[in-house]
Amino acid sequence: MAIIIDKVQKRKDIALSCRELFIEYGISGLTISQLAKSAGVGKGTIYDYFKNKEDIVFEIVTLMMREHNIKKEKKLLNLPLAKEKIKYFFEFFYSQEDRELRTIYKEFISISLVNPNEEILDFQTACFDNYFAWFKNILQDGIDKGEIVPEAIHFSKGFFATAEGLFIASVVTKTVTDVKKELDLYIDTLFKLIEVKK
């Protein structure tokens, strides 16, 4: 009797078995042979499930983000104030707990900048839209509860892009050396402008 393989699960298993290699060496430092060895499969099997190394990174990012989002959602539900939720939302960019996902995310950003093909742009757009909508809902909740002024909603995209920009600047320059400190200062200052005065 033929063995039935769950191709979706097999793809996940291969990707996750390569995660540590990507974290340690980065995409440019790895070959398909090394990834196949790490996954315990042949090179041909890698190509049965993935187009290239970048495709494996997409899968790893997707799986890790899904897990990350479940944890973040639970914690956000327990935070009472919009300001606390926003600070927690952006902890991804500096927390020790998210270090591995950030490392893979940096690889993903690198791929996106170097090789921005249609598939990568679609994936990046979907990720950005998902996180942006989530963040916008946090702001809207703060508006609905009377914590922040309604006009604050217009800051949502800039707020979101600034946080990611500070993270990227911390990686590629010597200008931003403490992302948490910079984000806290930015959020605290912006909240002085958007908080409802009581």
Secondary structure, 3 states (H helix, E strand, C coil): CCCCCCHHHHHHHHHHHHHHHHHHHCHHHCCHHHHHHHHCCCHHHHHHHCCCHHHHHHHHHHHHHHHHHHHHHHHHHCCCCHHHHHHHHHHHHCCHHHHHHHHHHHHHHHHHHHCCCHHHHHHHHHHHHHHHHHHHHHHHHHHHCCCECHHHHHHHHHHHHHHHHHHHHHHHCCCCCCHHHHHHHHHHHHHHHHECCC
